[in-house]
Every structure is written in C-alpha cells, then in structure tokens.
Amino acid sequence: MNMVNLTINGKPVSVPANSTILDAARELNIKIPTLCHCKLGCGVTNQPASCRVCVVEVERRRNLAPACATPVMEGMVVHTNTQRALNARRTVLELMLSDHPQDCLTCPKNQECSLQKLAAEFGIREIEYKGEVNHFDVDTSSEAIMRDLSKCIMCRRCETVCNKVQTVGTLTGFGRGFSAKVGTPNLMPLADTSCTFCGQCVNACPVGAITGISYVKKVWAAINDPSKTVIVQTAPAVRVAVGQEFGFEPGVPVTGKLVSGLRALGFDKVFDTNFSADLTIMEEGHEIVERVKSGKNLPILTSCCPGWINFIEHNFPDLLHIPSSCKSPQQMFGAIAKSYYAEKIGIKPEDLIVVSVMPCQAKKYEAARPEFSRDGVRDVDCVVTTRELCRMFREAGVNLANMDDSEYDSPLGDSTGAADIFGVTGGVLEAACRSVYFMLNGKNLEGDAINFRAVRGLDGIKEATVRITPDKSINVAVCSGLGNARKVLEMVRKEPDRFQAIEIMACPGGCINGGGQPFLHGETDLLEKRMRGLYCEDERKAKRCSHDNPDIQKLYQEYLGEPGSEKAHHLLHTVYHQK
C-alpha cells in the first residue's frame, strides 16, 4: 500500500495515499469539526464538502481547504487551528444559524443536533447576521417521517443515503442559491413519492430537517385513559440497543429490565414481538414448504420488513407474486391481540390499544396501511421507536440501570431463540430454515447444525446452499440495504431459478440498524455488538425453533387450527399492490 507522509499541527503522520486531510487528522486524534461528512454504511461516505465547517490551512495554498475532501500529498503541511481557519468556521456556523429556526427547545433533535453542539462548542450566543429567513411548510403526509426544510443545512447526507445506499431516489437538491435545499422533486409530499420510509435519512440527518413523526403523546393519553386496556409489544432489535442509552455496553441485551421499565410506564400488559415472530415462521415456513414442493412462485421473498415491501411495490411490480403473503410480526401480533387475546380477556377490539416499540420508522407507515385494519379498527394503534421510548423513560424518571429483571406477560410473551435473531440480517431466513427442516423431516436439527452460519454476518449480500432434507438442498440469498435488494432482484429477473428463498431487509445490517434505533454517530462497530447480542439471546434459550413454542402450539390448537388454515389466512396474511 502506498503511504503518504505529511505534517498536521507540527505532528508527522503517515496515511494511505487515498486518504483525506480529515482521515490523517483522525489518525493523530486531532478533532476537525464536520457537518456534511459521514459514514453511511455499505461502504458509502458522504463527503460533498458542502458545509465548509472543516476548512483548514495548508501551507503554500492561497485558499482554505475542506479537510473532508482534500486528498493528502507527500510533504503537505497542514494547520487545523489557525486564526484564519477558526474565523472561517465560525462565520460559516453563524451564517447557517442566521437561516435556521430558533426553536431548539422544542425541536425533535434537541441535544442530538450536530449544529447545536458545534454552536455551543464555538460559544455562539447570538445571531450575528440578521435578514431574510427561508420558510417551508412541514410535511407530515406519510404518518412516518416528518420533513422540515426550514432546518435543512444542505449537508446532503440524506440525499446520499437515499440515492447511493438505498437507491430509492426520493431526495435531491432543489432550488438555487439562498433557497437551495434537499427535498423531493418539486417539493411534493413524501407520501406521494417512491419513499419507502426506511428512515435511513432520519439517521443520517445531523439536524432536525428529517425526523420521525412521534406518537408519544397519543400513547401517554391512552395509558391514562381508564376506558382502554393498553398493551405493548417490543421488537427483537430493541433489546440490544435501548441499554446503551442508560449506560449499558452497546449490544448487551437488557430484555428483563426493558419489560420492567415498560410496566413502570403504566402499560397494562407487556408482550413480545418475538411471540409473533415465531408465529410468522409457522406461516412463512409452511408457505416455503408448499412453494418448494410445487415449484411455483419461487423464489419466495420474506415479507417481515415494511420498508422493503414498499420498495418492491414501487420498483419491481412484476415480482409482486413472489413475496410471502405473511404480514410482518408487528401486524400479526396486532391481529392476534385484537382477536384471540381480546376474546380471552373479554373486551372489544376497539377498547384494546396495541402499542409497538420498534427499531424502525417504516413500521409507523405500515401500521397505518388500510389493509391492516378490520372493521375500522387498526391491528396496531401506535408505534414508537427505540429512541422515542428512551425519551418516555426519561420523562417518567425510569432508569433501566436501576430496574430489576422481569418476564413478559402471557400468553403473547413466550418466544424461542429463532425469534430473537429476526432483528439481524439473515435471522429470518435462518429461523425459517430451522422450522422448514422440521416440517419436512419430522425432527429438529441437532448440535451445531441448527446454526445456519452461512447466512450470518453483516455483508450486504450473502448466497448459500442449505439442506432441508437429507437429499434436498435449496439455494438462498440474504441481503440488507435497499441498494443490495435492487441487485438481488435484478438477479431474479435475469435468473428466476437461481434461488428458492430470499430474505431482504431495508436497513443495512437489518433491524439493529433501523431508522429508529439509537444513533450510531459513525461507530459502525456498534452493529457488530448488537448482532452478537441477538445471537447470544438465541443461544441461551432452551427452545430455539419456532414450532417448539408452547404458546404458539396452543394458539393453533385453540384458535387458528393449523398453519395456512382459512382463519390463519384471514388474520395473518395480506396482499401487496403496485404503487
């Protein structure tokens, strides 16, 4: 590898030839502030040098240089903290603030805003430049993501993640000069675009220009309404992310403390989406077996991720016959809660409020889809993200670090290890393969054979051959990130027989990197820790196959009959449409 030698603030450093000044400075632990530069996953870095907050002085150059986009050169001498550089950064920040709403106290990104933090670090206490300010209508059309372009600083992070990582193409630069912002074409409402509501733009935005729409007030109102029974479900990926907001090591599962914390908030019952993940495998596993036997509508595509489902509806309508017809675990839970469980406790479905705690913004959009309502009653009433739940805990004075462990309520709280791994890329397919093997062979896999390691890991696309009977194997693929989903679906178009089963998740790495999880702040190693946490949860369970869940077995005996039954199809399956 070719190395380049340079000096920064009098300190020598040697870095690879393709490095930038910013890369070299970080090798020396020299901080250079940035707003637009960001690692976005899938090997993509946003570095348009648009914010100019990272300018530095390079000897023998007339102009200041943006550190994030200036390549290093042999013998280069850089100064990051000269008065000229500092004055330029301060001026840039003051100009940004002069065209930025002064509503920090009520902004969804308050205390998590990069512009706010830099203004504090620079000691900016007044608006130096006063004059005209841009105003845009706030877009809440999607019920999932809110856009407030008055706060856009043109860092273009959202545009890069939308176009280069997710290949959705919803966001682009709009306008010129003072009024330039990143938005949808002609600033149309987000609900009228091809947006999948994956929320990766929310994770990428350093300010409050793109945030999730919050239903926290609605949840508090429901909890405090004596006429309603309010239950909550928690997604698999939440348990390995929520703890880091309360001092736990990233990736450490805090399942029992999470349950206790939710009870402390006032929920009547605390249940687990893992229960319905096991239910999903019963239905989807049955579907895989039927399709593989018949050889029709292959490859079967998993349908647990609503962001990915939105993507295929917009971009690959010719393939809408191959996704599984199963609802996601979130929606299966809601459907069972408002039928089976409501009957058990003797209340009307409309008096049962189902709240979901999800790692995802797209789950908010999914819960609002009209096909997930029966007789005007939604399967899931409100969705809050992991980040929003943390705020609820803080509002109520609940510190998970001080909570005792407790168990989920019954009967919608028991789950197997197969359900835990739903939160990471490859997990849904692995869970399905465990039960498909049982359905075809009448016995469980033993020993290490239960671990389908070939579909594990954070690689964007993984291909494998898995054995489902002693004499039959199927070809499978796993991908995460919608840019990778596009590549795999193009493979399917060209070679329809290449795979028999495919798992797709919209977010790179799966739900552990969902658009509602605690921010990574560029620390992508946190995904590895969250992934390991979920596999540890799987391995510690006595039962690791969905079909061995006794509460799932009881649900079929008492209510559904068998996987794929007419009643199961009515409650747990759906159809998708071209958009």
C-alpha positions in Angstrom: 0.0 0.0 0.0 1.4 3.4 -1.0 1.8 5.7 2.0 1.9 9.5 2.1 3.8 11.5 4.8 2.5 14.8 5.9 2.5 17.1 9.0 -0.5 18.3 10.9 -0.1 20.9 13.6 3.6 20.1 13.8 2.9 16.3 14.2 4.1 13.9 11.5 1.7 11.2 10.2 1.8 8.6 7.5 -1.5 7.5 5.9 -2.6 5.6 2.8 -2.4 7.6 -0.5 -6.2 7.7 -0.9 -6.7 9.4 2.4 -8.0 12.9 3.1 -6.7 15.5 5.5 -9.6 14.6 7.8 -8.5 10.9 7.8 -5.0 11.9 8.6 -6.0 14.2 11.4 -8.1 11.5 13.0 -5.0 9.2 13.0 -3.4 11.9 15.3 -6.6 12.3 17.4 -6.9 15.9 16.1 -10.5 16.9 16.0 -11.7 18.8 13.0 -15.4 19.7 13.1 -17.7 18.4 10.3 -21.4 18.5 9.4 -21.7 17.0 6.0 -19.0 14.3 6.3 -20.5 11.0 7.5 -20.1 7.2 7.0 -23.5 6.0 5.8 -23.0 2.2 5.6 -22.5 -0.2 2.7 -19.1 1.4 2.2 -20.6 4.8 1.3 -19.3 8.0 2.8 -20.9 11.4 2.4 -18.3 14.0 1.6 -19.6 16.7 -0.7 -17.6 19.4 1.2 -20.8 21.4 1.2 -20.8 22.7 4.8 -17.2 24.1 4.8 -17.1 23.7 8.6 -14.0 21.5 8.3 -11.7 24.1 6.5 -8.0 24.0 7.4 -5.0 26.0 6.3 -2.4 24.3 4.0 1.0 25.9 3.6 1.7 27.3 0.1 -2.1 27.3 -0.8 -4.0 30.5 -1.1 -7.4 29.3 -0.1 -8.6 27.3 2.9 -9.2 23.6 2.1 -12.1 21.4 3.2 -10.4 18.7 5.2 -13.1 16.1 4.4 -12.5 16.3 0.6 -8.9 17.3 0.2 -6.5 14.4 -0.7 -3.2 14.2 1.2 0.0 14.9 -0.6 3.6 14.0 0.2 5.2 16.6 2.3 1.9 18.5 2.9 2.0 20.8 5.9 -1.5 21.4 7.5 -2.7 23.7 10.3 -6.1 23.0 11.6 -6.4 25.7 14.3 -5.0 28.9 12.9 -7.0 32.1 13.5 -7.9 32.2 9.8 -9.4 28.7 9.8 -11.2 29.2 13.1 -12.7 32.5 12.0 -13.9 30.9 8.7 -15.6 28.1 10.6 -17.3 30.5 13.0 -18.5 32.6 10.1 -19.9 29.5 8.3 -21.7 28.4 11.5 -23.1 31.9 12.1 -24.4 32.1 8.5 -26.1 28.7 8.9 -27.7 29.8 12.2 -28.9 33.1 10.6 -31.2 30.9 8.3 -32.2 28.4 10.9 -35.3 28.3 13.1 -34.6 29.3 16.7 -36.8 26.6 18.2 -34.1 24.3 19.7 -36.0 23.6 22.9 -39.0 22.1 21.0 -37.0 20.6 18.1 -37.1 16.7 17.9 -33.3 16.8 17.6 -32.7 18.9 20.7 -29.5 17.8 22.4 -28.8 15.4 19.5 -28.3 18.1 16.9 -24.8 18.4 15.4 -25.3 22.1 14.5 -26.5 22.8 18.1 -23.4 21.1 19.5 -21.0 23.0 17.3 -22.6 26.3 18.1 -22.1 25.5 21.8 -18.5 24.5 21.2 -17.8 27.7 19.4 -19.6 29.7 22.1 -22.0 31.3 19.7 -24.6 33.1 21.8 -26.3 35.5 19.3 -27.2 35.6 15.7 -24.6 37.8 14.0 -26.2 38.0 10.6 -29.8 39.1 10.6 -32.0 39.2 7.5 -34.3 37.1 5.3 -35.0 33.6 6.5 -36.4 30.7 4.5 -39.8 29.2 5.4 -41.2 25.9 4.2 -44.3 24.0 5.1 -43.7 21.0 7.4 -44.5 17.7 5.6 -46.2 15.1 7.8 -48.1 13.4 4.9 -46.6 9.9 5.4 -47.5 9.3 9.1 -43.9 8.1 9.5 -41.4 10.7 8.5 -41.6 14.5 9.0 -39.7 16.9 6.8 -39.0 20.5 7.9 -36.9 22.0 5.1 -36.6 25.3 7.1 -33.9 23.4 9.1 -32.0 21.9 6.1 -28.4 22.9 6.1 -27.6 21.3 2.7 -25.2 18.7 4.1 -26.7 16.3 1.6 -26.3 13.3 3.9 -30.0 12.3 3.4 -29.6 12.6 -0.4 -26.6 10.4 -0.4 -28.1 7.6 1.7 -31.3 7.7 -0.3 -29.6 7.6 -3.7 -26.4 5.7 -3.2 -27.1 3.3 -0.3 -30.8 2.7 -0.7 -31.1 3.6 -4.4 -34.6 4.8 -3.7 -34.0 8.2 -5.4 -36.6 10.2 -3.4 -34.4 13.1 -2.3 -32.4 15.5 -4.4 -31.1 19.1 -4.3 -33.8 21.6 -5.1 -33.6 25.3 -5.8 -30.5 27.5 -6.1 -28.6 30.0 -4.0 -30.1 31.1 -0.8 -33.3 28.9 -1.2 -31.4 25.7 -2.1 -32.5 22.7 0.0 -32.6 18.9 -0.3 -36.1 17.7 -0.8 -38.4 15.7 -3.0 -38.9 16.5 -6.7 -40.8 19.8 -6.9 -41.1 19.5 -3.1 -44.1 17.1 -3.4 -45.4 15.5 -0.2 -43.3 12.5 0.9 -46.4 10.2 0.8 -46.8 10.9 -3.0 -43.2 9.8 -3.8 -41.4 6.4 -4.0 -40.1 6.8 -0.4 -40.0 3.5 1.4 -39.9 5.2 4.9 -36.9 3.1 5.8 -35.7 6.0 8.0 -32.1 5.9 7.0 -32.4 9.6 6.0 -33.5 10.2 9.6 -30.4 8.5 10.9 -28.2 10.5 8.5 -29.6 14.0 9.1 -27.4 15.9 11.6 -30.2 18.5 12.4 -34.0 18.4 12.6 -34.8 18.6 8.9 -35.9 15.0 8.7 -37.3 13.3 11.8 -39.8 10.6 12.7 -43.3 11.6 13.4 -43.9 11.0 17.1 -47.0 9.3 18.6 -45.7 9.5 22.2 -48.4 12.0 23.3 -51.0 9.6 21.9 -49.5 6.7 23.8 -49.5 8.7 27.1 -53.1 9.7 26.5 -54.1 6.0 26.0 -52.2 4.8 29.1 -54.1 7.4 31.2 -57.5 6.6 29.7 -59.3 4.2 32.2 -61.6 3.1 29.5 -58.8 1.5 27.5 -56.6 -1.6 28.0 -53.2 -0.7 26.7 -50.7 -3.4 25.8 -47.2 -3.0 24.3 -45.0 -5.3 22.2 -41.2 -5.0 21.8 -39.3 -5.9 18.7 -36.2 -8.2 18.9 -33.7 -5.5 17.9 -34.9 -3.1 20.7 -33.5 -5.2 23.5 -29.9 -4.9 22.3 -30.0 -1.2 21.6 -32.0 0.5 24.3 -29.5 -0.3 27.0 -26.7 1.9 25.6 -28.9 5.0 26.3 -28.7 4.1 30.1 -25.1 3.2 30.5 -25.0 -0.4 29.4 -22.4 -1.6 27.0 -23.7 -1.4 23.4 -25.2 -4.7 22.3 -25.9 -6.0 25.7 -29.4 -7.5 25.9 -31.5 -5.8 28.6 -34.7 -7.7 28.0 -35.8 -8.2 31.6 -35.1 -4.5 32.5 -36.9 -3.4 29.4 -40.0 -5.3 30.5 -39.9 -3.8 34.0 -39.4 -0.3 32.5 -42.5 -0.6 30.3 -44.5 -1.8 33.3 -43.3 1.2 35.2 -44.7 3.5 32.4 -48.2 2.1 33.1 -48.8 -0.4 30.3 -51.4 -3.0 31.4 -49.5 -5.9 29.8 -46.1 -6.2 28.3 -45.7 -8.6 25.4 -43.0 -9.6 23.0 -43.0 -9.2 19.2 -40.8 -12.3 19.4 -44.0 -14.3 20.0 -45.4 -13.2 16.7 -42.0 -13.7 15.0 -42.4 -17.4 16.0 -45.9 -17.2 14.6 -44.6 -15.7 11.4 -42.2 -18.6 10.9 -45.0 -21.1 11.3 -46.9 -19.4 8.5 -44.0 -18.5 6.3 -42.3 -21.8 6.9 -45.5 -23.6 5.7 -45.6 -21.3 2.7 -41.9 -22.1 1.8 -42.6 -25.8 2.0 -45.7 -25.6 -0.2 -43.9 -23.5 -2.8 -40.8 -25.6 -2.9 -42.9 -28.8 -3.3 -45.0 -27.3 -6.1 -42.1 -25.4 -7.7 -44.4 -22.3 -8.2 -43.9 -18.7 -7.3 -40.2 -19.1 -6.5 -38.1 -17.7 -5.1 -40.2 -16.9 -2.1 -39.2 -13.5 -0.6 -39.6 -12.7 3.1 -42.2 -10.0 3.9 -41.3 -9.0 7.5 -39.7 -5.6 6.6 -42.2 -2.9 5.6 -39.5 -0.7 4.1 -38.5 -3.5 1.7 -42.2 -4.2 0.9 -42.7 -0.5 0.0 -39.6 -0.8 -2.2 -40.8 -3.8 -4.3 -44.3 -2.2 -4.7 -42.7 0.9 -6.2 -39.8 -0.6 -8.2 -40.5 -4.3 -9.0 -44.2 -4.7 -9.5 -43.6 -7.5 -11.9 -42.3 -9.6 -9.0 -45.2 -8.9 -6.5 -46.3 -12.5 -6.9 -43.3 -14.0 -5.1 -43.1 -12.2 -1.7 -44.6 -14.2 1.1 -48.2 -13.2 1.8 -47.4 -13.2 5.6 -47.9 -10.0 7.5 -44.9 -8.8 9.5 -44.6 -9.9 13.1 -45.8 -6.5 14.2 -49.0 -6.8 12.3 -49.5 -10.5 13.2 -49.2 -9.5 16.8 -51.8 -6.8 16.4 -54.2 -9.1 14.6 -53.9 -11.8 17.2 -54.1 -9.3 20.1 -57.4 -7.9 18.8 -59.0 -11.2 18.1 -57.7 -14.2 20.1 -56.4 -12.1 23.1 -59.3 -9.7 23.2 -61.7 -12.6 23.3 -59.7 -14.3 26.1 -59.9 -11.2 28.4 -63.4 -10.3 27.3 -63.0 -6.8 25.8 -63.9 -5.3 22.5 -61.1 -4.8 19.9 -61.7 -1.1 19.8 -61.1 -0.9 23.6 -57.7 -2.6 23.3 -54.9 -0.3 22.4 -51.8 -2.0 20.9 -48.6 -0.1 21.1 -45.4 -1.3 19.3 -41.8 -0.4 20.2 -39.9 -0.8 17.0 -36.4 0.0 15.7 -38.0 1.3 12.5 -39.8 4.4 11.0 -41.4 2.3 8.3 -43.4 0.4 11.0 -45.4 3.6 11.6 -46.3 3.7 7.9 -47.1 0.0 7.9 -49.4 0.3 11.0 -51.4 3.0 9.1 -51.9 1.0 5.9 -55.6 0.5 5.3 -55.3 -3.3 4.7 -54.1 -3.7 8.3 -57.5 -2.6 9.7 -60.6 -4.7 10.2 -64.0 -3.1 10.6 -62.3 0.3 11.1 -60.1 -1.0 13.9 -56.3 -1.0 13.3 -54.3 -4.0 14.2 -51.6 -1.7 15.7 -52.7 1.7 17.1 -49.4 3.4 17.8 -45.7 2.8 17.0 -42.9 4.4 19.0 -39.2 3.9 18.1 -36.4 2.8 20.4 -35.2 6.4 20.6 -38.7 7.7 21.5 -39.1 5.0 24.2 -35.9 6.2 25.8 -37.4 9.7 25.9 -40.5 8.3 27.6 -38.4 6.5 30.1 -36.5 9.7 30.9 -39.8 11.7 31.1 -41.1 9.2 33.7 -37.9 9.1 35.6 -37.3 5.4 34.7 -33.6 4.4 34.5 -33.2 0.9 33.1 -29.9 0.6 35.0 -31.9 0.6 38.3 -34.7 -1.8 37.2 -35.0 -5.4 38.2 -35.4 -8.1 35.5 -38.9 -9.4 34.9 -40.6 -11.7 32.4 -43.0 -10.8 29.6 -46.7 -11.4 30.3 -48.5 -14.5 29.0 -49.8 -15.7 26.5 -48.2 -13.4 23.9 -44.8 -13.1 25.6 -43.1 -16.5 25.3 -40.7 -17.0 22.4 -37.8 -19.1 21.1 -34.3 -18.2 20.1 -35.3 -18.3 16.5 -37.4 -15.1 17.1 -34.5 -13.2 18.7 -32.4 -13.3 15.5 -35.2 -11.7 13.5 -33.5 -8.4 14.3 -30.3 -9.0 12.3 -29.8 -9.6 8.6 -30.1 -13.4 7.9 -32.1 -14.1 11.0 -35.5 -14.5 9.4 -34.2 -17.0 6.9 -32.2 -18.9 9.5 -35.3 -19.1 11.7 -37.4 -20.3 8.8 -34.8 -22.9 7.8 -34.9 -24.4 11.3 -38.7 -25.0 11.1 -38.8 -25.9 7.4 -36.4 -28.7 8.2 -38.7 -30.0 11.0 -41.8 -29.7 8.8 -40.2 -31.8 6.1 -38.4 -34.3 8.3 -40.4 -34.6 11.5 -37.4 -33.8 13.7 -35.2 -30.9 14.7 -31.7 -30.2 13.6 -29.2 -31.2 16.3 -26.0 -29.8 17.6 -24.3 -27.1 15.6 -26.4 -27.9 12.5 -29.1 -25.6 14.0 -26.8 -22.7 13.3 -27.0 -21.6 9.7 -23.7 -19.7 9.8 -23.6 -19.2 6.0 -26.4 -16.7 6.2 -24.9 -14.8 9.1 -22.8 -11.6 9.2 -23.2 -8.0 8.0 -22.2 -8.5 4.4 -24.7 -6.7 2.2 -25.4 -9.8 0.0 -24.8 -13.4 1.0 -25.6 -16.5 -1.0 -25.7 -20.1 0.4 -27.0 -23.6 -0.2 -28.9 -25.1 2.7 -30.0 -28.6 3.2 -33.7 -29.0 4.1 -33.9 -32.8 3.8 -31.2 -35.5 3.7 -31.4 -35.5 -0.1 -32.6 -32.0 -1.0 -31.0 -28.6 -0.8 -32.2 -25.1 -1.8 -30.3 -22.1 -2.9 -30.9 -19.0 -0.7 -29.8 -15.4 -0.6 -29.8 -12.8 2.2 -29.4 -9.1 1.6 -29.7 -5.9 3.6 -29.9 -2.3 2.4 -32.2 -1.5 -0.5 -29.3 -0.9 -2.9 -28.4 -4.6 -2.4 -32.0 -5.6 -2.6 -32.1 -4.0 -6.1 -29.1 -6.0 -7.1 -30.6 -9.3 -5.9 -34.0 -8.6 -7.6 -32.2 -7.9 -10.8 -30.6 -11.3 -10.5 -34.1 -12.8 -10.0 -35.3 -11.1 -13.2 -32.4 -12.5 -15.2 -32.2 -15.9 -13.5 -35.6 -16.8 -12.0 -34.3 -20.3 -10.9 -31.1 -19.1 -9.2 -32.7 -19.0 -5.7 -35.6 -20.7 -4.0 -35.8 -18.4 -0.9 -34.5 -14.8 -0.3 -34.5 -12.7 2.8 -34.5 -8.9 2.3 -34.2 -6.2 5.0 -34.3 -2.5 4.1 -31.7 -1.2 6.5 -28.0 -2.2 6.2 -27.4 -4.9 8.8 -31.1 -5.4 9.4 -33.3 -4.0 12.2 -30.3 -3.5 14.5 -29.6 -0.5 12.3 -33.2 0.6 11.9 -34.2 4.2 11.4 -35.5 4.5 15.0 -32.5 3.0 16.8 -30.1 5.0 19.0 -27.8 6.9 16.7 -24.5 5.2 15.7 -22.7 8.5 15.2 -20.5 6.8 12.6 -19.5 4.0 15.0 -20.4 1.1 12.7 -18.8 -1.4 15.1 -21.9 -1.0 17.3 -23.8 -3.1 14.7 -21.4 -6.0 15.3 -22.1 -5.7 19.0 -25.9 -5.6 18.5 -25.7 -8.6 16.2 -23.7 -10.6 18.7 -26.2 -9.7 21.4 -29.1 -11.2 19.5 -27.2 -14.4 18.7 -26.4 -14.7 22.4 -30.1 -14.3 23.2 -30.8 -17.1 20.7 -28.2 -19.5 22.2 -29.3 -19.0 25.8 -32.8 -20.1 25.0 -33.8 -23.8 25.8 -36.0 -23.8 22.7 -34.5 -22.4 19.5 -37.1 -23.4 16.9 -40.4 -21.5 16.4 -42.5 -24.6 16.2 -41.4 -25.6 19.7 -43.0 -22.5 21.3 -45.8 -23.9 23.6 -47.9 -20.8 23.4 -47.8 -20.9 19.6 -48.8 -24.5 19.7 -51.7 -23.6 22.0 -52.7 -20.7 19.7 -53.1 -23.1 16.8 -54.9 -25.7 18.9 -57.4 -23.2 20.4 -57.9 -20.7 17.6 -56.1 -21.0 14.3 -56.3 -24.7 13.5 -53.1 -25.2 11.6 -50.6 -23.1 9.6 -52.1 -22.0 6.4 -55.7 -22.5 7.5 -58.5 -20.3 6.3 -58.6 -18.5 9.7 -54.8 -18.0 9.7 -55.0 -16.6 6.2 -57.8 -14.2 7.2 -55.9 -12.8 10.2 -52.2 -13.3 9.3 -51.8 -12.8 5.6 -52.2 -10.0 3.1 -51.6 -8.9 -0.5 -49.4 -6.1 -1.9 -50.0 -3.8 -4.8 -48.2 -1.8 -7.4 -47.6 1.8 -6.4 
